[in-house]
Structures are given as structure tokens and as C-alpha cells.
Amino acid sequence: MDVTLHLAQDPEADELLGRSPLAALIGMLLDQQIPMEWAFKGPATIAGRMGSDDLDAQEIAAYDPEAFAALLSEKPAVHRYPGSMAQRIQQLCQYLVEHYDGDPSAVWEGVGDGRELLKRLQELPGFGKQKAQIFLALLGKQLGVTPQGWREAAGDYGPPQAFRSVADITGPESLAKVRQHKQEIKAAAKAAKAAKK
């Protein structure tokens, strides 16, 4: 895996996401309740604070939980909820160590088809169906992981240029389109809620 992603909108952070499967998974895990760029910049921030230019699942899994939470809490914090996200990242890394010998790319390498890959992604701590489908679409659209049926397994995120998620972001223009889609979804949900009252 060595591609250029544009999710953090920061060259160093994006370079790490493009070459490190663990960084990409952690960025996806962090992508909730904060701006997407902040989430995907998180892995590079964590690596830097650990004194490395990459992330290692075994090292993170074995890290003292309080020290790891403190690492994520340093200003600027990696997430709005650094303590709980530190715990989730460690749970993800522990799962990767137990099930994949600490190799995150083993989650998708040699997988039979899109449905099996979606199942594997949903088994990861912190990955519900939607997050798993978005990551599956990212793997297929930008990281060259295209098992048979991957687009179908990715659901609404699978079609080319759907502009519904990070899977379609390749620069500032596509980022704006994804943001617009998310705002439309929020507005529709708000209108539906108001109509029920």
C-alpha cells in the first residue's frame, strides 16, 4: 500500500495514511464527532508523539493505557474525546494482534469477496456497518483492494463518484462535494424531525 491520499488535507499526514494500513484504519476509527481532516491527521500526530514515522499495532496494544490516553490528550488533542478514543484505538490494535498477528493489511489481503471483507471489517472494534462500508469503499476506490463484489458490499458508498464519504475525497473539490452531501442529509433529517412534531 503506497498511494497518496488527501483525507487530512495535510501532506505529511496524508503520506502516512497512504503507506500505513494501520494509520488508515485508525483515521477511520477517529472519524466521528470531529471534522474529517482532524480525524485523519490523528494517526500522524500519534506517530509523532510516539517518536516514530509509522504506527505499530503491537506497540500500541502493549502501551500503558493511561500513558496512551495522555498522549492523545496533549494539546492539540487528537480527538474531542481523547480518553475514550485512546481506549478504542488500543482495542482495535489488540484485536489486530490477536487475530492478524498485528498486521492490519491481513484484514483484506487474500479475502474471497466483498461480503467477506465487509464481515471482517465489521468485526473490528469500533467499526459498525456504516464505518465498515465506508472503509471498504476507500480500500476499493483509492487503495487498490478490489475483491469481487466490493462495490455491492460497500452499499451506497460503492458507486464511482458517489461523493458520500471519505472514499471519494481526492482533493479540495471532492471534499466540498462530500461536505455538501452531508449537509443535505442533516437538513433532510432535521426537516423530517420537525415534520413529526
Secondary structure, DSSP 8 states (H G I E B T S, - for coil): ------SSSSHHHHHHHHH-HHHHHHHHHH-SSS-HHHHHHHHHHHHHHTT-SS--HHHHHHS-HHHHHHHHHSSS-SSSSHHHHHHHHHHHHHHHHHHHTT-GGGGTTT--SHHHHHHHHHHSTT--HHHHHHHHHHHHHHS----TTHHHHTGGG-STT--SSGGG-SSHHHHHHHHHHHHHHHHHHHHHHHHH-
